[in-house]
Amino acid sequence: MIFLFVSIWSWNSYAQLTTNDSLNLWKNIDGFRVGGGYYNHLELEASVLISSYPEQEQGFGGMGMLIEYVGAGLEYLLIDDKHVFGAKLSYENSLMFFSGQLATDFLFTDQSKQIRIMPKIGLSLFGRATLYYGWNIQLLKESDLQTQNHVVSFQMNILD
């Protein structure tokens, strides 16, 4: 546990670079998110972080700072032997050991489609690794494709 904390601390503690566009608060951060979850069905996710605030790492002193990420990516679900694919757009907000995420997904198979909204809350290691518990809100009630109502997932934000 101590090794994990020291590794994350040293990873977060490199010096901040100065740039000419330092007034631009939202900027591409060159990172991606991977995640997986399971409650009754398998869910896998891969997303590109398309912007973040703050735009640069704040170092060890800024680890208590509020960090926000916007991500866009793909999802794969295995629901009752059906292979389901999807597109995802998400917003994540993290403060030290707590994190929240709001995502919307467009899921489809060759026979059906579904749109869902997923709010999640979780425990986080400075926004890098997060264990989430989330709820699925199905928007197409008449669809044959119904996902589970709850999900437990683990996500990693890998930044450049």
Buried (B, 14 or more C-beta within 10 A) or exposed (E): EEEEEEEBEEEBBEEEEEEEEEEEEEBEBEBBBBBBBBBEBEBBBBBBBBBBBBBBBBBBEBBEBEBBBBBBBBBBBEBEEBEBEBEBBBEBBBBBBEBBBBBBBBBBBEEBBBBBEBEBEBEBBBBBBBBBBBBBEBEBEEBEBBBBEEBBBBBEBEBE
